[in-house]
Amino acid sequence: MIENVVRNLATGPNFGTVTTLLGDGTPQTHVTWVDCDDQHVLINTEPHRSKYRNTERDPRVTVTVVDRENPYHYVEVRGRVVDEIRGDEAREHIDALSMKYGGRPYDQSAITTERVILRVAPERQRAM
């Protein structure tokens, strides 16, 4: 279950970071758009991106969402990628994220393969 403070930040136009693990165990962090449903933090990506490839190998991730109005207010979710969604739902989701963050649909030409939503099940949630 996603806590309310996580939901409030993740559904607003607040940027997040997702940290995944490279093959040698080194962490890799990306700034990204984020979202959530009732059970998961949602990260929309493409299969050729390193964050996707990293989670295929090791599903453990940390997602941090920072309040754009107060960067000292943030949430951290540690968990695992437990599922992915492809197809029309993932494509519609990237448009919704683009509207949330930029006020317009996602640039179709920026999609080089297909969109994929990574569903992160929280194991630990904390707010500062």
Contacts in CASP RR format, 6 or more apart in sequence:
PFRMAT RR
TARGET T0000
AUTHOR 0000-0000-0000
METHOD contacts of the structure
MODEL  1
MIENVVRNLATGPNFGTVTTLLGDGTPQTHVTWVDCDDQHVLINTEPHRS
KYRNTERDPRVTVTVVDRENPYHYVEVRGRVVDEIRGDEAREHIDALSMK
YGGRPYDQSAITTERVILRVAPERQRAM
1 38 0 8 1.000
1 39 0 8 1.000
2 10 0 8 1.000
2 36 0 8 1.000
2 37 0 8 1.000
2 38 0 8 1.000
2 39 0 8 1.000
2 40 0 8 1.000
2 41 0 8 1.000
2 122 0 8 1.000
2 125 0 8 1.000
3 75 0 8 1.000
3 125 0 8 1.000
3 127 0 8 1.000
5 75 0 8 1.000
5 127 0 8 1.000
6 36 0 8 1.000
6 41 0 8 1.000
6 65 0 8 1.000
6 75 0 8 1.000
6 77 0 8 1.000
6 122 0 8 1.000
6 125 0 8 1.000
6 127 0 8 1.000
7 36 0 8 1.000
9 65 0 8 1.000
9 66 0 8 1.000
9 67 0 8 1.000
9 73 0 8 1.000
9 74 0 8 1.000
9 75 0 8 1.000
10 34 0 8 1.000
10 35 0 8 1.000
10 36 0 8 1.000
10 41 0 8 1.000
10 42 0 8 1.000
10 65 0 8 1.000
10 75 0 8 1.000
11 35 0 8 1.000
11 36 0 8 1.000
12 100 0 8 1.000
13 68 0 8 1.000
13 100 0 8 1.000
13 101 0 8 1.000
13 102 0 8 1.000
14 34 0 8 1.000
14 65 0 8 1.000
14 66 0 8 1.000
14 67 0 8 1.000
14 68 0 8 1.000
15 31 0 8 1.000
15 32 0 8 1.000
15 33 0 8 1.000
15 34 0 8 1.000
15 65 0 8 1.000
15 66 0 8 1.000
15 68 0 8 1.000
15 101 0 8 1.000
16 31 0 8 1.000
16 32 0 8 1.000
16 33 0 8 1.000
16 34 0 8 1.000
16 63 0 8 1.000
16 64 0 8 1.000
16 65 0 8 1.000
16 66 0 8 1.000
17 29 0 8 1.000
17 30 0 8 1.000
17 31 0 8 1.000
17 32 0 8 1.000
17 63 0 8 1.000
17 64 0 8 1.000
17 66 0 8 1.000
18 29 0 8 1.000
18 30 0 8 1.000
18 32 0 8 1.000
18 34 0 8 1.000
18 43 0 8 1.000
18 51 0 8 1.000
18 61 0 8 1.000
18 62 0 8 1.000
18 63 0 8 1.000
19 27 0 8 1.000
19 28 0 8 1.000
19 29 0 8 1.000
19 30 0 8 1.000
19 61 0 8 1.000
19 62 0 8 1.000
19 63 0 8 1.000
19 64 0 8 1.000
20 27 0 8 1.000
20 28 0 8 1.000
20 30 0 8 1.000
20 50 0 8 1.000
20 51 0 8 1.000
20 54 0 8 1.000
20 55 0 8 1.000
20 58 0 8 1.000
20 60 0 8 1.000
20 61 0 8 1.000
21 27 0 8 1.000
21 28 0 8 1.000
21 54 0 8 1.000
21 57 0 8 1.000
21 58 0 8 1.000
21 60 0 8 1.000
22 28 0 8 1.000
22 50 0 8 1.000
22 54 0 8 1.000
23 54 0 8 1.000
23 57 0 8 1.000
23 58 0 8 1.000
25 58 0 8 1.000
28 50 0 8 1.000
28 51 0 8 1.000
28 54 0 8 1.000
30 50 0 8 1.000
30 51 0 8 1.000
32 43 0 8 1.000
32 45 0 8 1.000
32 51 0 8 1.000
33 44 0 8 1.000
33 97 0 8 1.000
33 98 0 8 1.000
33 100 0 8 1.000
33 101 0 8 1.000
34 41 0 8 1.000
34 42 0 8 1.000
34 43 0 8 1.000
34 63 0 8 1.000
34 65 0 8 1.000
35 41 0 8 1.000
35 42 0 8 1.000
35 44 0 8 1.000
35 93 0 8 1.000
35 96 0 8 1.000
35 97 0 8 1.000
35 100 0 8 1.000
36 42 0 8 1.000
37 119 0 8 1.000
39 119 0 8 1.000
39 121 0 8 1.000
40 82 0 8 1.000
40 83 0 8 1.000
40 119 0 8 1.000
40 120 0 8 1.000
40 121 0 8 1.000
40 122 0 8 1.000
41 63 0 8 1.000
41 77 0 8 1.000
41 119 0 8 1.000
41 120 0 8 1.000
41 122 0 8 1.000
42 93 0 8 1.000
42 117 0 8 1.000
42 118 0 8 1.000
42 119 0 8 1.000
42 120 0 8 1.000
43 51 0 8 1.000
43 61 0 8 1.000
43 63 0 8 1.000
43 117 0 8 1.000
43 118 0 8 1.000
43 120 0 8 1.000
44 90 0 8 1.000
44 93 0 8 1.000
44 94 0 8 1.000
44 97 0 8 1.000
44 115 0 8 1.000
44 116 0 8 1.000
44 117 0 8 1.000
44 118 0 8 1.000
45 51 0 8 1.000
45 52 0 8 1.000
45 115 0 8 1.000
45 116 0 8 1.000
45 118 0 8 1.000
46 52 0 8 1.000
46 111 0 8 1.000
46 112 0 8 1.000
46 113 0 8 1.000
46 114 0 8 1.000
46 115 0 8 1.000
46 116 0 8 1.000
47 53 0 8 1.000
47 113 0 8 1.000
47 114 0 8 1.000
47 116 0 8 1.000
48 112 0 8 1.000
48 113 0 8 1.000
51 118 0 8 1.000
52 116 0 8 1.000
52 118 0 8 1.000
55 61 0 8 1.000
55 81 0 8 1.000
55 118 0 8 1.000
59 80 0 8 1.000
59 81 0 8 1.000
59 82 0 8 1.000
60 78 0 8 1.000
60 79 0 8 1.000
60 80 0 8 1.000
61 78 0 8 1.000
61 79 0 8 1.000
61 80 0 8 1.000
61 81 0 8 1.000
61 118 0 8 1.000
61 120 0 8 1.000
62 76 0 8 1.000
62 77 0 8 1.000
62 78 0 8 1.000
62 79 0 8 1.000
63 76 0 8 1.000
63 77 0 8 1.000
63 120 0 8 1.000
64 74 0 8 1.000
64 75 0 8 1.000
64 76 0 8 1.000
64 77 0 8 1.000
65 74 0 8 1.000
65 75 0 8 1.000
65 77 0 8 1.000
66 73 0 8 1.000
66 74 0 8 1.000
67 73 0 8 1.000
67 74 0 8 1.000
72 128 0 8 1.000
73 127 0 8 1.000
73 128 0 8 1.000
74 127 0 8 1.000
74 128 0 8 1.000
75 125 0 8 1.000
75 126 0 8 1.000
75 127 0 8 1.000
75 128 0 8 1.000
76 124 0 8 1.000
76 125 0 8 1.000
76 126 0 8 1.000
76 127 0 8 1.000
76 128 0 8 1.000
77 120 0 8 1.000
77 122 0 8 1.000
77 124 0 8 1.000
77 125 0 8 1.000
78 122 0 8 1.000
78 123 0 8 1.000
78 124 0 8 1.000
78 125 0 8 1.000
79 120 0 8 1.000
79 121 0 8 1.000
79 122 0 8 1.000
79 123 0 8 1.000
79 124 0 8 1.000
80 120 0 8 1.000
80 121 0 8 1.000
80 123 0 8 1.000
81 118 0 8 1.000
81 119 0 8 1.000
81 120 0 8 1.000
81 121 0 8 1.000
82 119 0 8 1.000
82 120 0 8 1.000
82 121 0 8 1.000
83 119 0 8 1.000
84 116 0 8 1.000
84 117 0 8 1.000
84 118 0 8 1.000
84 119 0 8 1.000
85 93 0 8 1.000
85 116 0 8 1.000
85 117 0 8 1.000
85 119 0 8 1.000
86 114 0 8 1.000
86 115 0 8 1.000
86 116 0 8 1.000
86 117 0 8 1.000
87 114 0 8 1.000
87 115 0 8 1.000
89 117 0 8 1.000
90 114 0 8 1.000
90 115 0 8 1.000
90 116 0 8 1.000
90 117 0 8 1.000
91 111 0 8 1.000
91 114 0 8 1.000
91 115 0 8 1.000
93 115 0 8 1.000
93 117 0 8 1.000
94 106 0 8 1.000
94 111 0 8 1.000
94 115 0 8 1.000
95 105 0 8 1.000
95 106 0 8 1.000
97 106 0 8 1.000
98 104 0 8 1.000
98 105 0 8 1.000
98 106 0 8 1.000
98 107 0 8 1.000
99 105 0 8 1.000
END
